[in-house]
Amino acid sequence: MNDRVSIDIDNHVADVRLTRADKMNALDPAMFQGIIAAGEELAAMKGVRAVVLSGEGRSFCAGLDMASMASGGASANSGMGSLTDRTHGNANTFQQVAMLWRKLPMPVIAAVHGV
């Protein structure tokens, strides 16, 4: 995982937080990778019974960080692959960020606020 996403576990509940509050948790390549890494880590945890996904600061997630994507964030060199590359089974990196939460064996609650 990286500095964009944190996981804290208390009483079998995982608190997963997007931690880029200064940018309203906008999705840049590091955020994509952090979210995927967090999901993969949670999938391997046997003692977690539920997940709460939230964002720090005034917004849950503002969407794509257009500045980082326009400056080559989605290029082949970023490690994200293209829209046609199935890097995670039947999903590409962009789809996996959303699909991984559906594939987890425990319930996931999104605590959405702001944008």
All heavy atoms as an XYZ file, in Angstrom:
834
protein
N       0.850     -1.176      0.000
C       0.000      0.000      0.000
C       0.895      1.239      0.000
O       2.091      1.136      0.151
C      -0.903     -0.037      1.213
C      -2.265      0.458      0.905
S      -3.494      0.077      2.139
C      -2.617     -0.442      3.543
N       0.285      2.419     -0.101
C       1.082      3.640     -0.172
C       0.476      4.715      0.729
O      -0.391      4.430      1.552
C       1.197      4.120     -1.619
C      -0.146      4.401     -2.270
O      -1.126      4.677     -1.595
N      -0.198      4.331     -3.582
N       0.921      5.941      0.557
C       0.461      7.033      1.423
C      -0.908      7.585      1.037
O      -1.379      8.533      1.649
C       1.493      8.155      1.439
C       1.674      8.810      0.077
O       1.302      8.188     -0.935
O       2.194      9.932      0.040
N      -1.579      7.013      0.071
C      -2.888      7.510     -0.373
C      -4.061      6.821      0.324
O      -5.163      7.345      0.347
C      -3.058      7.313     -1.878
C      -2.058      8.051     -2.734
C      -2.476      9.497     -2.880
N      -1.820     10.124     -3.998
C      -0.802     10.966     -3.873
N      -0.324     11.250     -2.687
N      -0.272     11.516     -4.938
N      -3.819      5.634      0.882
C      -4.896      4.851      1.491
C      -4.380      4.246      2.794
O      -3.263      3.741      2.851
C      -5.356      3.715      0.547
C      -6.470      2.902      1.169
C      -5.803      4.271     -0.792
N      -5.204      4.314      3.835
C      -4.832      3.689      5.108
C      -5.878      2.654      5.507
O      -7.048      2.765      5.134
C      -4.700      4.744      6.210
O      -5.969      5.286      6.529
N      -5.427      1.650      6.251
C      -6.328      0.637      6.798
C      -6.060      0.534      8.287
O      -4.923      0.319      8.707
C      -6.094     -0.754      6.165
C      -6.342     -0.737      4.667
C      -6.978     -1.803      6.844
C      -6.016     -2.062      3.978
N      -7.105      0.686      9.088
C      -7.049      0.450     10.528
C      -8.119     -0.576     10.853
O      -9.254     -0.459     10.387
C      -7.303      1.744     11.314
C      -6.174      2.742     11.148
O      -5.006      2.346     11.314
O      -6.460      3.912     10.847
N      -7.761     -1.554     11.656
C      -8.708     -2.608     12.015
C      -8.959     -2.550     13.511
O      -8.022     -2.533     14.315
C      -8.186     -3.988     11.596
C      -7.992     -3.998     10.088
C      -9.144     -5.087     12.053
C      -7.328     -5.216      9.547
N     -10.234     -2.507     13.871
C     -10.646     -2.496     15.271
C     -11.886     -3.366     15.409
O     -12.885     -3.146     14.712
C     -10.947     -1.064     15.720
C     -11.277     -0.973     17.193
O     -10.773     -1.793     17.981
O     -12.052     -0.061     17.558
N     -11.810     -4.346     16.284
C     -12.951     -5.223     16.566
C     -13.517     -5.854     15.289
O     -14.727     -5.845     15.062
C     -14.030     -4.458     17.336
C     -14.965     -5.374     18.077
O     -14.611     -6.512     18.390
N     -16.163     -4.899     18.350
N     -12.645     -6.365     14.425
C     -13.000     -7.072     13.188
C     -13.586     -6.171     12.099
O     -14.121     -6.672     11.116
C     -13.958     -8.235     13.460
C     -13.446     -9.203     14.465
N     -12.460    -10.115     14.187
C     -13.759     -9.391     15.768
C     -12.201    -10.834     15.259
N     -12.960    -10.413     16.237
N     -13.514     -4.851     12.277
C     -14.005     -3.910     11.263
C     -12.816     -3.129     10.708
O     -12.055     -2.526     11.460
C     -15.055     -2.942     11.850
C     -15.475     -1.907     10.807
C     -16.257     -3.700     12.369
N     -12.667     -3.167      9.392
C     -11.584     -2.430      8.740
C     -12.071     -1.038      8.353
O     -13.084     -0.893      7.674
C     -11.108     -3.179      7.497
N     -11.349     -0.032      8.807
C     -11.621      1.360      8.440
C     -10.623      1.722      7.346
O      -9.440      1.878      7.608
C     -11.449      2.251      9.660
C     -11.636      3.720      9.354
O     -12.199      4.051      8.287
O     -11.228      4.558     10.185
N     -11.104      1.804      6.105
C     -10.253      2.125      4.955
C     -10.509      3.583      4.595
O     -11.648      3.980      4.361
C     -10.568      1.203      3.756
C      -9.698      1.561      2.567
C     -10.400     -0.255      4.147
N      -9.434      4.367      4.559
C      -9.583      5.797      4.282
C      -8.721      6.244      3.118
O      -7.552      5.892      3.030
C      -9.184      6.618      5.501
C     -10.145      6.412      6.623
C      -9.987      7.484      7.645
N     -10.895      7.177      8.720
C     -11.762      8.021      9.208
N     -11.821      9.232      8.721
N     -12.548      7.676     10.179
N      -9.332      7.029      2.258
C      -8.581      7.724      1.219
C      -7.933      8.917      1.908
O      -8.624      9.699      2.567
C      -9.513      8.173      0.092
C     -10.409      7.085     -0.512
C     -11.293      7.660     -1.611
C      -9.589      5.916     -1.028
N      -6.624      9.069      1.804
C      -5.908     10.045      2.629
C      -5.231     11.150      1.822
O      -4.113     11.552      2.114
C      -4.852      9.318      3.497
O      -3.946      8.631      2.641
C      -5.499      8.354      4.460
N      -5.920     11.631      0.838
C      -5.395     12.744      0.031
C      -6.338     13.943      0.172
O      -6.843     14.492     -0.805
C      -5.275     12.292     -1.417
C      -4.438     13.206     -2.264
C      -4.289     12.658     -3.677
N      -3.444     13.538     -4.462
C      -3.642     13.801     -5.727
N      -4.633     13.235     -6.393
N      -2.841     14.611     -6.368
N      -6.565     14.357      1.403
C      -7.559     15.388      1.707
C      -7.257     16.717      1.017
O      -8.179     17.442      0.640
C      -7.658     15.591      3.213
N      -5.976     17.035      0.836
C      -5.610     18.312      0.201
C      -6.122     18.409     -1.232
O      -6.342     19.496     -1.738
C      -4.098     18.525      0.243
C      -3.333     17.419     -0.462
O      -3.704     16.241     -0.291
O      -2.362     17.729     -1.168
N      -6.348     17.287     -1.881
C      -6.876     17.242     -3.250
C      -8.264     16.610     -3.282
O      -8.697     16.101     -4.314
C      -5.939     16.434     -4.163
C      -4.571     17.026     -4.317
C      -4.605     18.265     -5.164
C      -3.188     18.749     -5.424
N      -3.177     19.913     -6.289
N      -8.958     16.648     -2.156
C     -10.312     16.067     -2.025
C     -10.329     14.604     -2.479
O     -11.281     14.126     -3.065
C     -11.344     16.916     -2.769
C     -11.467     18.283     -2.155
S     -12.686     19.450     -2.803
C     -13.517     18.700     -4.109
N      -9.219     13.902     -2.190
C      -9.076     12.470     -2.483
C      -9.239     12.138     -3.963
O      -9.707     11.054     -4.323
C     -10.029     11.647     -1.616
C      -9.761     11.861     -0.149
O      -8.626     11.750      0.296
N     -10.783     12.210      0.598
N      -8.845     13.071     -4.825
C      -8.925     12.850     -6.273
C      -8.034     11.677     -6.672
O      -6.993     11.428     -6.074
C      -8.519     14.115     -7.021
N      -8.453     10.966     -7.698
C      -7.776      9.755     -8.151
C      -6.628     10.065     -9.101
O      -6.840     10.498    -10.231
C      -8.779      8.838     -8.858
C      -9.936      8.345     -7.997
C     -11.039      7.785     -8.869
C      -9.459      7.329     -6.988
N      -5.414      9.856     -8.623
C      -4.222      9.919     -9.456
C      -3.654      8.499     -9.517
O      -4.203      7.591     -8.887
C      -3.217     10.938     -8.907
C      -2.634     10.562     -7.557
O      -3.116      9.597     -6.914
O      -1.682     11.235     -7.129
N      -2.606      8.240    -10.291
C      -2.087      6.873    -10.377
C      -1.751      6.254     -9.021
O      -2.034      5.071     -8.786
C      -0.839      7.025    -11.257
C      -1.177      8.174    -12.152
C      -1.948      9.127    -11.259
N      -1.184      7.026     -8.107
C      -0.849      6.487     -6.788
C      -2.108      6.111     -6.004
O      -2.119      5.121     -5.272
C      -0.016      7.494     -6.001
N      -3.177      6.886     -6.158
C      -4.441      6.562     -5.474
C      -5.038      5.290     -6.054
O      -5.522      4.427     -5.314
C      -5.425      7.726     -5.580
C      -6.752      7.490     -4.866
S      -6.633      7.467     -3.061
C      -6.764      9.209     -2.718
N      -5.028      5.152     -7.382
C      -5.513      3.916     -8.003
C      -4.771      2.714     -7.426
O      -5.385      1.727     -7.021
C      -5.323      3.957     -9.526
C      -6.421      4.641    -10.274
C      -6.284      5.953    -10.685
C      -7.593      3.975    -10.585
C      -7.293      6.594    -11.396
C      -8.607      4.602    -11.296
C      -8.452      5.917    -11.695
N      -3.443      2.793     -7.402
C      -2.639      1.673     -6.908
C      -2.874      1.427     -5.421
O      -2.926      0.277     -4.978
C      -1.156      1.917     -7.193
C      -0.818      2.000     -8.672
C      -1.272      0.788     -9.479
O      -1.255     -0.336     -9.006
N      -1.700      1.018    -10.705
N      -3.029      2.490     -4.634
C      -3.280      2.346     -3.200
C      -4.611      1.684     -2.904
O      -4.721      0.832     -2.008
N      -5.638      2.043     -3.649
C      -6.963      1.441     -3.457
C      -6.922     -0.039     -3.818
O      -7.449     -0.888     -3.084
C      -8.024      2.192     -4.280
C      -8.235      3.601     -3.722
C      -9.343      1.414     -4.289
C      -9.070      4.508     -4.608
N      -6.295     -0.363     -4.920
C      -6.201     -1.767     -5.338
C      -5.398     -2.573     -4.317
O      -5.792     -3.678     -3.936
C      -5.613     -1.875     -6.759
C      -6.628     -1.320     -7.764
C      -5.238     -3.313     -7.082
C      -6.094     -1.160     -9.167
N      -4.300     -2.023     -3.839
C      -3.485     -2.717     -2.840
C      -4.271     -2.941     -1.552
O      -4.184     -4.013     -0.937
C      -2.209     -1.934     -2.563
N      -5.047     -1.945     -1.145
C      -5.859     -2.089      0.067
C      -6.888     -3.201     -0.098
O      -7.084     -4.024      0.802
C      -6.554     -0.766      0.394
N      -7.547     -3.241     -1.242
C      -8.526     -4.294     -1.499
C      -7.909     -5.672     -1.503
O      -8.480     -6.624     -0.953
N      -6.735     -5.796     -2.109
C      -6.048     -7.087     -2.133
C      -5.631     -7.515     -0.734
O      -5.727     -8.688     -0.376
C      -4.837     -7.018     -3.066
C      -5.222     -6.914     -4.528
C      -4.053     -6.625     -5.457
O      -2.948     -6.307     -4.964
O      -4.261     -6.715     -6.686
N      -5.186     -6.559      0.070
C      -4.811     -6.856      1.453
C      -6.030     -7.314      2.258
O      -5.967     -8.288      3.005
C      -4.176     -5.621      2.086
C      -3.607     -5.860      3.462
C      -2.892     -4.642      4.018
O      -2.288     -3.887      3.238
O      -2.945     -4.461      5.254
N      -7.149     -6.630      2.089
C      -8.371     -7.002      2.814
C      -8.884     -8.382      2.401
O      -9.377     -9.142      3.232
C      -9.462     -5.959      2.587
C      -9.239     -4.624      3.269
C     -10.195     -3.583      2.711
C      -9.387     -4.747      4.772
N      -8.768     -8.704      1.125
C      -9.239    -10.001      0.631
C      -8.494    -11.148      1.297
O      -9.050    -12.233      1.469
C      -9.091    -10.069     -0.883
N      -7.250    -10.912      1.710
C      -6.443    -11.954      2.331
C      -6.615    -12.022      3.851
O      -6.130    -12.947      4.480
C      -4.975    -11.726      2.001
N      -7.317    -11.063      4.440
C      -7.497    -11.031      5.895
C      -8.676    -11.899      6.310
O      -9.794    -11.688      5.863
C      -7.725     -9.596      6.373
C      -6.545     -8.716      6.239
S      -6.936     -7.083      6.913
C      -5.405     -6.256      6.627
N      -8.405    -12.852      7.170
C      -9.455    -13.794      7.604
C     -10.330    -13.233      8.728
O     -11.479    -13.589      8.833
C      -8.821    -15.108      8.061
C      -8.008    -15.784      6.989
C      -8.863    -16.247      5.847
C      -8.014    -16.998      4.846
N      -8.527    -16.975      3.519
N      -9.803    -12.357      9.570
C     -10.547    -11.900     10.736
C     -11.442    -10.691     10.526
O     -12.183    -10.304     11.421
N     -11.403    -10.090      9.341
C     -12.201     -8.892      9.084
C     -13.615     -9.300      8.701
O     -13.822    -10.107      7.816
C     -11.564     -8.030      7.968
C     -12.450     -6.850      7.603
C     -10.196     -7.539      8.407
N     -14.596     -8.726      9.390
C     -16.004     -9.067      9.141
C     -16.753     -8.000      8.358
O     -17.821     -8.279      7.811
C     -16.708     -9.317     10.470
C     -16.158    -10.510     11.196
C     -16.933    -10.786     12.443
N     -16.282    -11.839     13.200
C     -16.391    -11.975     14.490
N     -17.129    -11.125     15.197
N     -15.778    -12.962     15.109
N     -16.215     -6.774      8.329
C     -16.865     -5.681      7.593
C     -15.818     -4.623      7.274
O     -14.796     -4.523      7.940
C     -17.990     -5.066      8.404
N     -16.100     -3.830      6.231
C     -15.206     -2.758      5.804
C     -16.014     -1.472      5.708
O     -17.126     -1.474      5.178
C     -14.576     -3.071      4.423
C     -13.733     -1.905      3.935
C     -13.760     -4.345      4.476
N     -15.451     -0.387      6.228
C     -16.037      0.940      6.048
C     -15.037      1.744      5.226
O     -13.888      1.930      5.628
C     -16.317      1.637      7.396
C     -16.865      3.043      7.161
C     -17.275      0.817      8.242
N     -15.469      2.200      4.069
C     -14.627      2.969      3.151
C     -15.034      4.432      3.228
O     -16.203      4.767      3.042
C     -14.804      2.445      1.721
C     -14.098      3.195      0.602
C     -12.586      3.127      0.775
C     -14.517      2.629     -0.748
N     -14.085      5.309      3.520
C     -14.390      6.736      3.626
C     -13.205      7.552      3.120
O     -12.143      7.013      2.844
C     -14.712      7.112      5.076
O     -13.583      6.895      5.907
N     -13.406      8.844      3.036
C     -12.351      9.750      2.609
C     -12.087     10.800      3.674
O     -13.017     11.281      4.311
N     -10.829     11.131      3.880
C     -10.485     12.180      4.836
C     -10.795     13.549      4.250
O     -10.849     13.718      3.035
C      -9.006     12.099      5.195
C      -8.671     10.905      6.048
C      -7.215     10.888      6.504
O      -6.411     11.720      6.018
O      -6.890     10.022      7.319
N     -10.995     14.513      5.124
C     -11.218     15.878      4.671
C     -12.665     16.148      4.316
O     -13.574     15.482      4.783
N     -12.859     17.131      3.441
C     -14.212     17.610      3.162
C     -14.947     16.834      2.080
O     -16.098     17.131      1.784
C     -14.188     19.094      2.824
C     -13.358     19.452      1.629
C     -13.210     20.959      1.494
N     -12.378     21.263      0.355
C     -12.754     22.006     -0.660
N     -13.946     22.560     -0.658
N     -11.939     22.224     -1.649
N     -14.295     15.843      1.458
C     -14.949     15.079      0.398
C     -14.537     13.617      0.425
O     -13.403     13.294      0.763
C     -14.595     15.639     -0.972
O     -15.173     16.906     -1.153
N     -15.454     12.769      0.018
C     -15.153     11.344     -0.125
C     -14.134     11.152     -1.241
O     -13.056     10.625     -1.030
C     -16.443     10.571     -0.420
C     -16.222      9.126     -0.753
C     -15.824      8.245      0.235
C     -16.406      8.654     -2.033
C     -15.607      6.902     -0.053
C     -16.199      7.316     -2.337
C     -15.795      6.442     -1.346
N     -14.473     11.593     -2.452
C     -13.561     11.487     -3.603
C     -14.071     12.400     -4.709
O     -15.218     12.267     -5.135
C     -13.484     10.046     -4.102
S     -12.408      9.838     -5.528
N     -13.221     13.289     -5.167
C     -13.612     14.254     -6.190
C     -13.599     13.676     -7.599
O     -13.936     14.360     -8.546
C     -12.692     15.472     -6.119
N     -13.198     12.420     -7.767
C     -13.102     11.823     -9.092
C     -11.673     11.867     -9.586
O     -10.732     11.914     -8.797
N     -11.504     11.843    -10.891
C     -10.159     11.839    -11.468
C      -9.418     13.137    -11.192
O      -9.990     14.222    -11.280
C     -10.227     11.655    -12.983
C     -10.401     10.253    -13.519
C     -10.454     10.286    -15.045
C      -9.316      9.321    -13.056
N      -8.148     13.008    -10.888
C      -7.261     14.164    -10.805
C      -6.845     14.466    -12.242
O      -5.916     13.859    -12.779
C      -6.047     13.831     -9.942
C      -5.084     14.983     -9.801
O      -5.124     15.916    -10.634
O      -4.271     14.958     -8.867
N      -7.573     15.352    -12.868
C      -7.382     15.616    -14.294
C      -5.972     16.118    -14.601
O      -5.420     15.795    -15.645
C      -8.431     16.603    -14.792
C      -9.855     16.056    -14.706
S     -10.072     14.486    -15.545
C      -9.948     15.010    -17.243
N      -5.374     16.895    -13.723
C      -4.032     17.410    -13.973
C      -3.020     16.273    -14.055
O      -2.172     16.251    -14.951
C      -3.627     18.401    -12.892
N      -3.090     15.312    -13.134
C      -2.121     14.210    -13.168
C      -2.375     13.282    -14.346
O      -1.435     12.739    -14.930
C      -2.132     13.421    -11.859
O      -3.273     12.600    -11.771
N      -3.625     13.089    -14.726
C      -3.928     12.226    -15.859
C      -3.537     12.893    -17.178
O      -3.019     12.234    -18.069
C      -5.412     11.851    -15.877
C      -5.804     10.997    -14.705
S      -4.727      9.583    -14.517
C      -5.825      8.438    -13.796
N      -3.729     14.195    -17.286
C      -3.367     14.910    -18.508
C      -1.855     14.970    -18.697
O      -1.371     15.015    -19.821
C      -3.945     16.319    -18.478
N      -1.120     14.928    -17.591
C       0.339     15.000    -17.687
C       0.974     13.620    -17.790
O       2.130     13.439    -17.453
C       0.904     15.757    -16.486
O       0.668     15.022    -15.297
N       0.216     12.642    -18.238
C       0.780     11.319    -18.474
C       0.461     10.304    -17.405
O       1.035      9.224    -17.382
N      -0.453     10.600    -16.495
C      -0.804      9.680    -15.420
C      -1.356      8.364    -15.900
O      -1.184      7.338    -15.267
N      -2.028      8.382    -17.041
C      -2.601      7.148    -17.570
C      -1.777      6.587    -18.718
O      -2.249      5.769    -19.478
C      -4.032      7.411    -18.028
N      -0.530      6.992    -18.801
C       0.318      6.500    -19.885
C       0.825      5.100    -19.575
O       0.710      4.614    -18.458
C       1.514      7.441    -20.087
O       2.403      7.330    -18.998
N       1.405      4.486    -20.559
C       1.947      3.132    -20.389
C       3.035      3.099    -19.323
O       3.210      2.097    -18.644
C       2.483      2.624    -21.714
N       3.739      4.200    -19.136
C       4.824      4.248    -18.151
C       4.341      4.402    -16.722
O       5.117      4.255    -15.794
C       5.788      5.393    -18.487
C       6.481      5.192    -19.818
O       6.656      4.059    -20.255
N       6.849      6.272    -20.465
N       3.075      4.694    -16.522
C       2.560      4.899    -15.170
C       2.245      3.592    -14.458
O       1.967      3.579    -13.273
C       1.296      5.764    -15.214
O       0.225      5.024    -15.797
N       2.251      2.478    -15.190
C       1.917      1.192    -14.593
C       0.432      0.925    -14.525
O       0.007     -0.092    -13.991
N      -0.373      1.814    -15.071
C      -1.819      1.656    -15.001
C      -2.371      0.880    -16.182
O      -3.480      0.390    -16.119
C      -2.491      3.020    -14.898
C      -2.128      3.703    -13.605
S      -3.066      5.172    -13.241
C      -4.727      4.638    -13.356
N      -1.617      0.760    -17.258
C      -2.105      0.068    -18.446
C      -3.093      0.937    -19.197
O      -3.433      2.038    -18.783
N      -3.566      0.420    -20.304
C      -4.540      1.157    -21.100
C      -5.941      0.678    -20.754
O      -6.118     -0.259    -19.984
C      -4.272      0.951    -22.592
O      -4.655     -0.357    -22.977
N      -6.917      1.310    -21.352
C      -8.304      0.905    -21.104
C      -8.602     -0.498    -21.618
O      -9.525     -1.150    -21.148
C      -9.269      1.915    -21.735
C      -9.299      3.289    -21.083
C     -10.204      4.226    -21.883
C      -9.750      3.215    -19.638
N      -7.828     -0.965    -22.569
C      -8.081     -2.289    -23.132
C      -7.274     -3.395    -22.460
O      -7.556     -4.569    -22.665
C      -7.775     -2.306    -24.645
O      -6.424     -1.923    -24.841
C      -8.708     -1.366    -25.395
N      -6.286     -3.051    -21.635
C      -5.483     -4.051    -20.931
C      -6.258     -4.602    -19.735
O      -6.643     -3.847    -18.846
C      -4.170     -3.445    -20.418
C      -3.236     -3.012    -21.526
O      -3.378     -3.522    -22.654
O      -2.383     -2.150    -21.255
N      -6.480     -5.901    -19.713
C      -7.149     -6.554    -18.580
C      -6.068     -6.974    -17.588
O      -5.565     -8.081    -17.617
C      -7.971     -7.754    -19.050
C      -9.082     -7.382    -20.005
C     -10.100     -6.481    -19.318
N     -11.160     -6.084    -20.220
C     -11.509     -4.834    -20.438
N     -10.879     -3.865    -19.823
N     -12.483     -4.531    -21.246
N      -5.709     -6.054    -16.723
C      -4.614     -6.255    -15.780
C      -5.032     -6.990    -14.514
O      -4.188     -7.440    -13.756
C      -4.017     -4.892    -15.384
O      -5.065     -4.054    -14.899
C      -3.339     -4.230    -16.570
N      -6.337     -7.098    -14.268
C      -6.860     -7.731    -13.054
C      -7.993     -8.684    -13.428
O      -9.172     -8.392    -13.197
C      -7.368     -6.670    -12.079
C      -6.300     -5.747    -11.607
N      -5.907     -4.622    -12.303
C      -5.509     -5.804    -10.512
C      -4.946     -4.019    -11.652
N      -4.678     -4.717    -10.553
N      -7.658     -9.797    -14.023
C      -8.686    -10.747    -14.451
C      -9.473    -10.176    -15.611
O      -8.933     -9.921    -16.674
N     -10.767     -9.936    -15.388
C     -11.610     -9.391    -16.458
C     -11.721     -7.869    -16.396
O     -12.542     -7.288    -17.098
C     -13.001    -10.028    -16.416
C     -13.750     -9.674    -15.145
O     -13.173     -9.161    -14.197
N     -15.035     -9.978    -15.119
N     -10.919     -7.216    -15.566
C     -11.004     -5.760    -15.393
C      -9.663     -5.093    -15.681
O      -8.605     -5.668    -15.459
C     -11.435     -5.432    -13.968
N      -9.738     -3.839    -16.150
C      -8.521     -3.048    -16.250
C      -8.314     -2.319    -14.919
O      -9.129     -2.437    -14.006
C      -8.568     -2.092    -17.450
C      -9.678     -1.068    -17.361
O     -10.033     -0.599    -16.290
N     -10.235     -0.707    -18.502
N      -7.236     -1.588    -14.795
C      -6.931     -0.904    -13.534
C      -8.040      0.049    -13.121
O      -8.429      0.105    -11.957
C      -5.598     -0.133    -13.654
O      -4.558     -1.073    -13.951
C      -5.263      0.611    -12.380
N      -8.583      0.768    -14.085
C      -9.618      1.754    -13.785
C     -10.893      1.079    -13.271
O     -11.561      1.587    -12.376
C      -9.910      2.592    -15.032
C      -8.685      3.277    -15.576
C      -7.941      2.690    -16.593
C      -8.253      4.477    -15.055
C      -6.798      3.310    -17.093
C      -7.113      5.105    -15.535
C      -6.383      4.513    -16.555
N     -11.247     -0.061    -13.833
C     -12.429     -0.804    -13.396
C     -12.177     -1.501    -12.063
O     -13.081     -1.595    -11.224
C     -12.806     -1.848    -14.451
C     -13.255     -1.242    -15.758
C     -13.286     -2.267    -16.883
O     -12.471     -3.183    -16.927
N     -14.227     -2.095    -17.801
N     -10.968     -1.989    -11.852
C     -10.660     -2.743    -10.643
C     -10.851     -1.925     -9.378
O     -11.230     -2.458     -8.337
C      -9.226     -3.295    -10.719
C      -8.814     -4.153     -9.548
C      -9.587     -5.449     -9.442
O     -10.397     -5.800    -10.288
N      -9.321     -6.185     -8.394
N     -10.608     -0.628     -9.448
C     -10.781      0.248     -8.285
C     -12.211      0.168     -7.744
O     -12.438      0.246     -6.542
C     -10.397      1.702     -8.638
C     -10.830      2.680     -7.578
C      -8.905      1.790     -8.855
N     -13.172     -0.016     -8.620
C     -14.570     -0.152     -8.192
C     -14.954     -1.609     -7.961
O     -15.617     -1.943     -6.979
C     -15.503      0.472     -9.231
N     -14.523     -2.499     -8.861
C     -14.957     -3.895     -8.801
C     -14.400     -4.651     -7.606
O     -15.053     -5.567     -7.096
C     -14.562     -4.625    -10.087
C     -15.292     -4.124    -11.317
S     -17.098     -4.199    -11.164
C     -17.328     -5.954    -11.017
N     -13.228     -4.291     -7.114
C     -12.635     -5.056     -6.017
C     -13.507     -5.049     -4.766
O     -13.523     -6.012     -4.018
C     -11.222     -4.584     -5.697
C     -11.032     -3.208     -5.059
C     -11.058     -3.263     -3.551
C      -9.701     -2.658     -5.503
N     -14.270     -3.979     -4.547
C     -15.118     -3.909     -3.352
C     -16.267     -4.910     -3.436
O     -16.695     -5.452     -2.437
C     -15.643     -2.484     -3.157
C     -14.508     -1.511     -3.068
C     -14.151     -0.594     -4.002
C     -13.542     -1.422     -2.021
N     -13.024      0.075     -3.593
C     -12.632     -0.410     -2.385
C     -13.357     -2.082     -0.816
C     -11.549     -0.057     -1.573
C     -12.273     -1.733     -0.015
C     -11.393     -0.727     -0.394
N     -16.751     -5.182     -4.647
C     -17.810     -6.176     -4.832
C     -17.301     -7.598     -4.642
O     -18.065     -8.494     -4.297
C     -18.414     -6.049     -6.224
C     -19.196     -4.777     -6.433
C     -19.854     -4.793     -7.786
N     -20.666     -5.973     -7.918
C     -21.991     -5.980     -8.070
N     -22.636     -4.848     -8.117
N     -22.654     -7.100     -8.175
N     -16.015     -7.806     -4.892
C     -15.433     -9.143     -4.817
C     -14.990     -9.537     -3.411
O     -14.679    -10.698     -3.173
C     -14.243     -9.240     -5.775
C     -14.636     -9.102     -7.232
C     -13.418     -9.108     -8.133
C     -13.802     -8.894     -9.580
N     -12.617     -8.815    -10.457
N     -14.944     -8.587     -2.487
C     -14.519     -8.914     -1.127
C     -15.538     -9.842     -0.461
O     -16.737     -9.716     -0.692
C     -14.339     -7.643     -0.291
C     -13.130     -6.784     -0.636
C     -13.129     -5.519      0.208
C     -11.839     -7.555     -0.440
N     -15.075    -10.747      0.401
C     -15.985    -11.703      1.036
C     -16.797    -11.123      2.199
O     -17.652    -11.802      2.741
C     -15.039    -12.807      1.523
C     -13.743    -12.104      1.756
C     -13.682    -11.032      0.704
N     -16.529     -9.885      2.587
C     -17.249     -9.253      3.690
C     -18.011     -8.035      3.176
O     -17.709     -7.516      2.105
C     -16.282     -8.859      4.808
C     -15.340     -7.715      4.482
S     -13.958     -8.118      3.383
C     -12.848     -9.031      4.389
N     -19.043     -7.588      3.925
C     -19.778     -6.390      3.495
C     -18.890     -5.158      3.508
O     -18.017     -5.014      4.360
C     -20.891     -6.244      4.538
C     -20.827     -7.426      5.417
C     -19.557     -8.155      5.152
N     -19.134     -4.258      2.553
C     -18.407     -2.996      2.456
C     -19.415     -1.855      2.508
O     -20.390     -1.847      1.751
C     -17.586     -2.905      1.155
C     -16.873     -1.564      1.052
C     -16.592     -4.052      1.058
N     -19.170     -0.928      3.409
C     -20.033      0.250      3.560
C     -19.236      1.470      3.119
O     -18.132      1.708      3.614
C     -20.474      0.429      5.032
C     -21.232     -0.804      5.492
C     -21.281      1.706      5.208
C     -21.360     -0.923      6.988
N     -19.758      2.232      2.183
C     -19.110      3.464      1.740
C     -19.733      4.625      2.506
O     -20.910      4.892      2.406
C     -19.281      3.664      0.246
N     -18.919      5.300      3.294
C     -19.341      6.471      4.055
C     -19.053      7.700      3.209
O     -17.995      8.316      3.341
C     -18.638      6.522      5.403
N     -19.977      8.043      2.315
C     -19.767      9.104      1.339
C     -20.215     10.446      1.915
O     -21.299     10.545      2.494
C     -20.546      8.784      0.035
C     -20.375      9.885     -0.987
C     -20.097      7.448     -0.529
N     -19.373     11.460      1.729
C     -19.737     12.818      2.130
C     -19.090     13.795      1.151
O     -18.136     13.449      0.464
C     -19.272     13.101      3.560
C     -17.784     13.196      3.700
N     -16.965     12.083      3.681
C     -16.961     14.254      3.819
C     -15.714     12.466      3.813
N     -15.677     13.780      3.890
N     -19.600     14.991      1.069
C     -19.057     15.983      0.146
C     -19.233     15.521     -1.290
O     -20.260     14.967     -1.645
N     -18.199     15.725     -2.092
C     -18.270     15.291     -3.500
C     -17.576     13.952     -3.663
O     -16.807     13.534     -2.845
C     -17.634     16.328     -4.448
C     -18.434     17.598     -4.415
C     -16.185     16.604     -4.102
